[in-house]
Amino acid sequence: MPTLEEIRKARLAKLESLKRTGFLAYPSKTKRSHQIKDALQDFNKLAKSKKEIVIAGRLMSQRGHGKLFFGHIQDGQGKIQILFRQNLLGESKYEFIIDHFDIGDIIEVKGILFKTKTGERTLEASEVKILAKSLLPLPEKWHGLTDVEERFRKRYLDILMNPEVKAMVEKKAVFWQSMREFLLARGFLEVETPVLETVPGGADAKAFSTRHNALNMEVFLRISMGELWQKRLMVAGLEKTFEIGRQFRNEGMDQEHLQDYTQMEFYWAYADYRNGMKLVEEMYKEVAKKTFGTLKFNIHGFEVDLAKKWEKYDYVSTVQKYTGVNVLDAGIKEIEAKMKKLNIEYDKKGFNFGRAMDNLWKYCRKKIAGPGFLINVPVIVSPLAKKSEKNPTLTQRFQVIIGGSELGNGYSELNDPLEQADRFKEQQKLRDQGDEEAQMYDKDFIEALEYGMPPTCGFGVSERFFSALMGKSARECQIFPLMKLK
């Protein structure tokens, strides 16, 4: 079996031969008249009329039988068999095609549609030309594309050769578009907020930093979908906004976490977290149904039916149920001892009571099938959420819990500028003590709040929700995941 380099060398020789005979191996134009899907859809009409059509795509297979040459050509929407006859094309042109065409070449074929004796719909070629000569063979022709890292590095081949990967890419587009349409239909305005920030805000996360040369200052890639900016828009009098875009967190990678991913956040003035839960439940059901055609999924081993009644899970009682610890009464030492007993791994750098409580909750979360909402989350782990009016140690926050994962986070936004300033100060203290995920003090945002922000519900969901519904890792569901340098 020839090596990859030997195959490439042979194809380069064919390319040189094409050039010598005056053929353009990479022309800029094509006379394509039909996509393959459309040609197949109108097959009977086109075949009956014997009208010549022109299709273009990648040659995916080829086989010769004396004076007949069969192949399959594939474009972005379909695949069809093509046939070259020596007596129609002429001996010299026929031999030229056989000698110079390879699987993987992108070609243009003009001809008439007909059915073979076996009933296969076929295009019989009267003219053919190369649109792009392939110098490397497709994976199945040398060693295959089975290694996961190799698949991610050469995602273009993964999508080309694996219909299920292509289908996933298409589903992801439907996923975000259906969410966009859901919000637009309810009067939300799509906005754009800065990706580069002087103060990264809106989440507990470590930011990527870089240098802005023109302004000679350090800036950060955003860690939320413009949370503090969209709240400024609430101050500005816009009552319903949302943004879908990329955000960045300089943290660890696992089945659910990435550093560069898509998120949607909406902000809804004159609404609270109860309104938010109702809207989110409707949105999740509609998006899932439009994207996958079902509301039943297997997520992390849980059989989940989004059509079921969505439960409410109280933070304190849920943690106590699974660990025996009342987080409102316990101290950091007690929680840390329980974490060690339960073999919960945690980062000791910047470890504090809030991080301890959050790690304990995440252990419990993995046991909940959902669908439902986590509510009554303590203030210490919710620096941007409004306090509960019944119990000031808790907040008006909700998290979507499905299949043991958090698949969305929202709350009644804190709009008291003095309280928000105090909470930012507490976060800054934690940051100064080594907690790199604690939030920075944003004085400009506090100033905006002092002009008055109406009661507002905010909510965010990332592509983790899509990967959960797909039953795959977050990395697998990205088209081009970030890869280590070789």
N, C-alpha and C positions, 0 to 999 in steps of 0.2 A: 504494500500500500504506500503510495507516495506521501512524503511529508508535506506539511503546510507550505513550507518554503518552496518545495518543488512544484506544487500546484500553482502557487503565485507566479513563479518563474514562467511556467507554461502559459498562463493567462496573459502575462506581460508580452509574451511573444505573439499571442493572438492580437493583442492591442496594437502592436507595431505593424502587424500585417494589415489590420483594418486601416490604419493611417496611410500605409503605402498604396492601398487600393483606392484611396480617396474617400473613405467612409468617415463620417464624424462619429466618434465613439461617445461623445458627450454633447449632443446638440442642445440648443436652448429652447427649441419649440417642439411641440407635438401636435398632430392633427386629430387627437382623440375626439371622437364624437359621442361615445357612450361610456359610462362606467359599467363595469361588468354586472353589477346588481340590476341596473336599468335594462341592460341588454337581455338578461335572463327573464326579467319581469315581462318584457314585451317580445319574448322569444318567438311565439307563434306568428305574431303579426310581421315581425322582421324577416323570419324565415320564409314565410309565404310570399312576401314582396320581393325576395331575393335582392334586397337593397344592400349594397356594401356598407359596412360600418367600420369604424376604427376604434380599437381598444388599446389600452396600454397598462403595463404592470410588470411584475417580477416573474421570471420564468422559474417555476418551482419544481418541475420535473420534465424529463425528456427521455424518449426512447425511439429508436429507429427500426423500421421493418422494411428493408430494401429501398423501394422508391417512395415509402411513406415515413413521415417523421411526426410523432405525436408529442405533445407537451401540455403542461397546465400553466396558465398565466393567472396571477393573483394581483388585484389592486386592493385598495383600502376597504372595499365593500363586498368583494366576492371573488370567486375563482371559476374558470371555465377551461375546457379542453380546447387546444388549438391543433390544427392539422396542416402540414405542409406536404404537397404532392409534387413529385419531381416533374410530372408531365404538365402541370399547371405553371409552376415557377420557372421551369427550364433547368436543364441538368447543371449548368455552371452555378446558377444562383442557389439551387438546392444544395449542392455540395459545399458551397461557401457557407451557408447557414449551419450545416452539420459540423463543419470544421471550426467555425468561429464562435458559435453560441455555447454558453455554459449555464448550468443551473445557477441562479442568482442574478443573471443579467436582467436589466430592466429594458423591455422591448415594446415596440409599437407594432401592432398587427392589423392589417386591413383585409377584410374578407366578407364572406357570406355565411350566415348561420344555417346549420342543418343538424339533423339527428343521425347518429351512427346506427348500425344494425342492432347494437345493444341498447339503443335508446339514449345514449349520452349526448347532451347538447354540446355542440362543437362549432368553432369558428374555423372555416377553411380559408387559409391565407392566400391572398393574391399578391400582397406586398408585405414586407417586414423590414424593420430597421432597429438598430440598437439605440436606446436613449441613454443608457449608462452601463458601461462594461464593468462587471464585477471582477475584481482582482483576487478576492478571497472567497473561498467556498463557504456555503452555509453550514452551520454546525453539524448537522446530521451526516454530512459528507466527510468529516474528518474525525473528531473525537466526541462529538455531541456537546451539549451545553447542560450538564447535570449538576456541576458544582454550584452551590448557592452564591458564593462570592463572585464567581465568574459570571453567573446570570445577572447579578446586580451591576457588575462593571460593564457588561455588554447588554444592557437592558433592551436596546434596539433589536438585538437578535432574539432575546427572550420573547418580546412582544410579537416579532415576525413569525417565530416558529411555534409559539404556544397560544392557541386561540383563547384559552382561559385567562391568560395574562392580559391579552388585548381586551377581553370582555370586562376585566376588572378596571382597566383604565377608563373604559367607556362608562361603566357604572359609577365611578368616582365623579365623573363630570355631571352625570344625572343627579347624584347625591347633592352636590353643592348648588346646582342650578335649581333643583326642587326646593331647597331651603331658601334660596334667594327669592324664588317666585312666591313661596308661602309668606314671607315677610313683606314683600312688595304689595301683595294682594291685601294686606292688613294695614297699609298706609305707612310702612316704614320707609325711610329714605336711606339709600345706600351712600356711604361717605368714604372718604380716604383720610387717614391720619398719618402722622410722621412715622417712618420706620427708624430714623435716627433720632435719638433723644439725648438731652443733657442729663436728665434724671429718669432712669427706667422705672416705670411704675405700673401698678395694676395687678401685680402678682407677687407671690413669694418665690423668687427664682434668681439664679445667678445669671447676669447678663454678659454677652460678648461686648468687648470694648474695642474701639479703634480710634484713629487720629483723624480729625477733620483738618486737613492742611490749610485750606483757604481761611478758616476762622481760627486756626491755631489752638484747638481745644480738643479734649477727650469727649467722645460721644459713645453712645451705647445702642446696640440693636434692640428694638423693642421686645419686651417679654410678655406683652399682652396686646390684644387687638385694639389698641388706642383707648383703653379704659378711661384714663384721666382726661384724654382729649374729647372723647364722646360725652363725658360728663360736662365738660366746658360747653359743648353744644346744647346740653340741657339748660345751662345757664343762659345761653344765647337765644333760647326760645324755641329751638327745634324739639319737638316732643317725641318723635320716634326715629331713631337712627340705627343703622347696623353697618358692619364692615366685615368682609371676608378677605383674608390675606395671609401673608406669611409672618410668623413670629419666631423668635430665636431664644433658646435657653442653653447656657453653657454648662450642662449637667450630664449625668450618666445616661447610658443607653440600655434599654431592656425591651421586653416584649411590647410595652405600651408607650415608652418614652423615646423621643427623638429631640435633636437640637434645633431642627429647622423644619417647620411643619405649618399646615394651614389651620386657621381658626376662624370661627365666626363669633362676633359679640354683638348683642343688641342692647339698646338703652331705651327705656319706655317711661316717659314722664307721667306723673299723676297715676302711677301704678305701683303696687307693692309686690312682695315675693309671692303672695297667694295668687295674684293675677299672673305672675311669671310662671308659676308651676302649671297653671291651667293652659297657658299658651304653649309652653314647652312640650307638654304631653301631646297636644294636638299636632305640633310641628314634628315631633319624632315619629309619630304614627304615619303622618302623611309622607314624610321623606323616606321612611323605610318602605312603605307600600309602593311609592313611585319608583324607587331605585331597585328593589328586589322582588316586588310583586307579592310579598307576604309580610305578615307580622310575627311569624314564628321563626325563631332562630336557636341554634345551639351556640352558646357563648361561654367559653372557658369551662366546658363540661356541664353547664346549666341549660336546661330546656326553658327558653324564655318566650313568653307570648305577650307582645306589647299591647294586645287588645284587652288583656286582663285589667282588672282594677289596679291602679297604681297605689302602692302602699306608702305610708309615712313611717319613717324610722327615726325615733328620737335618739340623738347622739349619745347622751349620758346613759340612758337605760340600755341602749344597744351594746355599748362598750362594757357595761357592767354585766350584761347577760353572757357575753363570751369570755370575759377575763376576770370577773369578780371585782373589778376596780371601779370605784366611783371617782371619776376624774375631777369633779368639783371639790371633793374632800381630800383627795390624795396629794401627796407631795411628790417632787421629782424623783426622790430616792425610791419611793414605793413603786412608782411607774417603771423606773429603770430596772428594778429588781424583777418585776413581773415580765418585762420585755426579755430579760436574760433567761427567765424560766421558760418562756414561750419560744426561745431561740429566734427572736426578732433581731435581724441585723440592722445597725444604725450607724450613722456617721457621728463620731465623737467630737469632731471639730465644730465649735459653735453650738454644742448641744445645750438645750435649755428646756424649760417646762413646756413651752408650746410645741417644740419639736418632739418631745417625749409623748405628749398627748396625741399628736398627729400620727406618729408611728404606731401607737397602740390602736388607734382607730383603723388604720390601714390593714392591720392584721384581722380585725373584725369584719371589715368590708368584704374580704375575700370569701366570706361564708354566706353572703346574701345574694340570692338569685335575682330579686327584683321582678318586674320593673317597679321602681318607687323612688321616693325622695328622702334623703337624709335632711332632718330639720333640727332646730334648736342647737346649733353649733356654738360652742363657747367663744366669747369675744377674743380670747387670747390667740386663737388661730384664725381670726376673721377681721383683720385690721381695717377693712374698707366697708364692712357691713353695719347696718343700723342695728342698735340693740333692741332686744325684745322689750316691749312695753310692760310685759308681765314679770319678766325676770331679767334684770340688767346684766347678769353674768353671761347671758346667751344672746344670740343674734337672730335676725330675720333672714337667715341664709338657707338655701336649699341646694343639694347636690343630687344629680341624677345617678341612681345606683342600678346597674344592670349587669348581670353575669359576674358579680363580684368586683366590678370596676366602677370608678367614678367616671361617668361619661357626660359631664356637664356641670357647671357651677354658676349659681346666681344668688342674688340677694336684694333686699331693699337697701339701696345705697345710702351710706352715711352722708348726710348733707349739712350737718352741724359743723361749721368751720372750726370752732374752738375744740370740739371733741376730736375732730379729724387731726388737728394739729397735735393734740396730746398723744394720739395713737401713733402718729408719725414719729414723734419724739421717742416713744417707747421702742418702736421698731429700730430707730437709729442707734439706741443704746445696745440693742441686741446685735446690730451690725458691727458696732465698735468692739463688741466682745467676741467677735469671730464668726457670727452667723451670716454667711455670705448671701443667704436667701432672704434675709430680712429686708424690708422696704426702706428706701431712702426718703429723706424729708424733702417734699416738693413744695416750696414756698409759693411758687406761681399758681399751683393748683389751689392752695389754701386761699390765696387772694381771690381767685375766681369764685370759690364757694362763698366768700364774704359778700359777693354781690347777690347771692341767693340762688340756690338750685332747688327746683320743685321736688317733691317726693318722687323717687325714680326707682324702677326695677331694672337691674342689669343682669345679663346672662351671657355665658360663653361656652362654646362647645368646639372641640378640636376634631381633627381627622381620626382620632382614636375611636370615636363612635363608628365611623365607617369601617375601620379595620375590625372592630368587634363584630359588626354585622357580617362582614366577609368571613370571619373565622380565621383570620390570619394575623401575623404580627404587624405592628405599625410600619416597620421597615419594609416588609414585603409589599405593603400597599402603597408605598411611594413609587412614583414612576422612576425617578433617578435618586435613590438614597445616597447620602454622602459616604464615600469609601476612603479607606486608608490608602495612602500612597504606597505603591509597590516598592 
